[in-house]
Amino acid sequence: MKPFLILSHGLESGPDATKVTALAKVAESLGFRSVRPDYRDLDVGHDVRRIDERIARLKAQAPVDAPVVLAGSSLGAYTSALASAGLNCVGLFLIALPLAIPGYARPFAAANVRTALVHAWDDEICPVDAALAFARARGDAIAVVRDDHRLGNHVDFVAEQFRLFLIPFGQGQFA
């Protein structure tokens, strides 16, 4: 059984955002089912206390009878990582991952599952050094490109990295 995919958008974005839409197209082309939760109502006002509501909304999308792969960009990556520990999560694909959110007290954590990151050298919001340290400590794959936080010049690259990440899951390889 292929895992179910939950694709999460960033803070100033939506479920039809460029990167999340690119991920959804890749998933569909490989025969995966996916959903893109809409967090925009929770993101109004940038209240960090609503991150827990984002996590709850993500978890509510997960089927109880299937493994899940979580993917997201920026706050969507952060949400995915935190939600991963409470689900039958078998994979994480994290784009422009922040390792801390100012004012949000819950410590950052992610399930110990197959994980790949894509980050930008010139990310002005989420420093690349934190992402590199996170990936190094866990032995995760990370691709770093010359771009800014939005990775607008590398959407096709991000989509291809996601395709490569998903291939083993399509073959039933979850470890």
N, C-alpha and C positions, 0 to 999 in steps of 0.2 A: 504494500500500500504506500503510495506517495504521500509525503506529509502535506498538510494544509498550510498555505502561506498567509501570513498577516503582514501587510505592508503599511508602515506608519509614516505619515508626513511630518515635516518640521513645524516649528512654531508659527512662522509667518507664511504659511502655505495651506494646502488643502489636499484632499484625496485625488484630485486631478492634476496635481503638480507634476512638473516635467520628469523628475527623477523617479518618483513613485509610479507614474504612468509607464515609464520605460521598463521598470522592474515588472510591472503587471503584464506587459506585452511579452517579455521574456518568459515569464511563468506560463502564460497561456500557450506560447509556442512549444513549450516542453510538456504540455499536458497536465500542469499543476492547477489546482483550484486555489483561488486567492480572494482575499477581501482587503479593502482599504478603508479602515475606520475613519470617520470624520470627527476630528477633534476641534474644529474651528470655534464652536461655542464655548469650549473649555479654555481656549487660548486667548479669548478677548480679555484685555487688561493685563496679560502676561503675569498672572498670579501663580507663583510657584506652588502654592498649596493645592492647585488643581492637577498637579502631576499625578497624584494618587488616583484621581478620577480618570485620567488618561489610561493609566495602567488597568484600572477596573474595566474600562470600555474595551481595551484590547483583549483582556482575558475573557470577556463575555462573548467575543467573536470566535474563540477557540472551540472546536468540536471536542466533546468529551471522549470520543472513541477513536481519535486519530492523533498521531504526532504532528507537531507544528514546527515550522521554520518561521522565525521572526526577522523582519528586515525593516530598516528605517533610516531616515536621514536626520541628523542633528537631534532635536528633541525627540523625534521619532525613533532614533537609534537609542537614545537614553531610555525612553519608555520601553522599548523592546528588550533591552538588556535587563532592566529591573523586573519586567514581567516574566522573563524567561525562567526564573527560579521557581515560580509557582505553577508552571505548566508542564505538559509532556513535550517540552521543547527539545528538538534534536539538532537545531542549527540557528546561528545568528549571523546576519549580514548587516554590518554597521557602517554607515556613511557619515563622515564628519562628526564623529562621536565626541560629545562633551563628557568629561569624566567627573564633572561637578557642576551643579547649578547653584549660583549664588542665592542664598536664602532658603534653599531646600535642605532640610536636615538629614533626611534618610541617606545612609551611606551607599555609595555606588556598589553594585554587585551584578554579576552575570553568571548564568549557569555555565558549568564546565562542559560545553558541547562544541562541536565543530563551529569555528567562528572565523569570519573573514572581515577585514576592515578596508575601506577606501577612505583616504584622507588627502588633504591638500597641504603642500609645503607652506603656502601663504595664507592659511586659514586665520583670519583676523578675529574669529570668535572662539574657536576651540583649538588651542595650541597643539601643533603637531607632536611636540615632544611628549605630551601626556598620552596621546594615542600610541606613539611608538613604545613608550614604557609599558602601557597596558598590554599591547600585543606581545612584546618581548617576554613579559612576566608569565604569560599564559602559553606562549609558543604558537600564537595565532598568526595566520597569514595577514599581511598588510601591504597594500599598494598605495604609494604616495606619488602624487602628480603635482606639477607646477600649475596651481590654480588657487582660487580663493575659497571661502567657506561654501559657497553655493555650487561649486564644481560645474559651473555652467558650460565651460569649454570641454568637459569630459563626460557628458551624459552617456554618450555611446560607449566609452571606456567602462564606466560604472556598470552599464547594462551587460557588457561582455563579461566583466568580472562576476556578475551575478549569475549569468548563464553557466560559466565554468564552475561556480560554487554549487549550483543546483544539480549538475549532471550526476554526481554520485547518489544523491537522494532519489533521483528518478530510477536508479538501478537498485534501490533498496539498501544502500550502504549508509547506515546512520551513524556509524562510529568513526 
